[in-house]
């Protein structure tokens, strides 16, 4: 069976998550966004119909999402992990 064609957007997101991920495959959304900015300076989630990168990432369905609260409980940070990765 032939592999499906992977769009440039999917490749960009997956590559950034891979590059920013820890030993367990989790990558912070901020680090992912920074890598995307360096690799594709003209990238903007709004070009795909989303206000924020986080909304775009969730909508793709490609990643496990883990929202973690800071120690004081005031801030949430989104972490992503490629669903294709074996645990």
Secondary structure as UniProt FT lines:
FT   HELIX           8..20
FT   TURN            23..24
FT   STRAND          27..28
FT   HELIX           29..39
FT   TURN            41..42
FT   HELIX           45..48
FT   HELIX           53..60
FT   STRAND          63..69
FT   TURN            71..72
FT   STRAND          76..82
FT   TURN            83..84
//
